[in-house]
Amino acid sequence: MTEPIAPPTPLPRQTRTEKRLRCRILFREFFKIAAFVLGGGFAILLVADAVFVHKHKWIREGELSDMLALIQTVPGLTAGNIAIYVGYRAAGFAGAFWALFGVAAPSFLVITVIALCFTNLPLTHPVVHGAFIGVRTSMTALTLLALVNVWKSSVTTAIGFTVFVLCSLAVLLYHIGPGWLILGGLLFGLASCLFNTRDILRAEAHRPQS
């Protein structure tokens, strides 16, 4: 039987001043994360988990990892979806807006500068080439670290491990798209939940009355 995912705690009532303060913090923290963290959504997941779980304590530990599958089913970049989720959990719709604005602003500024100077960028220069190699290497390490963290909270049963192996084989051998795997995982999870619920209700019905 798979372990149930703990639901998010209800959003506490906040005053207007508290919400404004949280929105400023969300913008500042996500701006710093997006500006200095390399590796895309999974790397941002690790840093956001450290900042908003351990530093600000606005979400519970492991919540982002538990919600990662749901976050990735929403269209858009993983980093933006993470910002929206954390922002809404911290300060409602206003928090979601400022968190998304904060995580998108550095990329917009950097890409704009690169686009303006791209024709003058010496891509064949050893320093530039080495910088790209360093970025790719660090992204690989951060992705592996994110995989380890997600593994601890997601692959906790024999069924979960079996699903992981089958999905990996489907991608490596048959090149099945991630969207189909996500859809299959949703259907499998629903069927598993219904099957477990049926067994629980059946055992409850046959339990001797005290």
Secondary structure, DSSP 8 states (H G I E B T S, - for coil): ---------------HHHHHHHHHHHHHHHHHHHHH--SSHHHHHHHHHIIIIIIS--S-TTHHHHTHHHHHHSSS-HHHHHHHHHHHHHHHHHHHHHHHHHHHHHHHHHHHHHHHHGGG--TTSHHHHHHHHHHHHHHHHHHHHHHHHHHHHH--SHHHHHHHHHHHHHHHHH---HHHHHHHHHHHHHHHHHHHHHHHHHHHHTS---
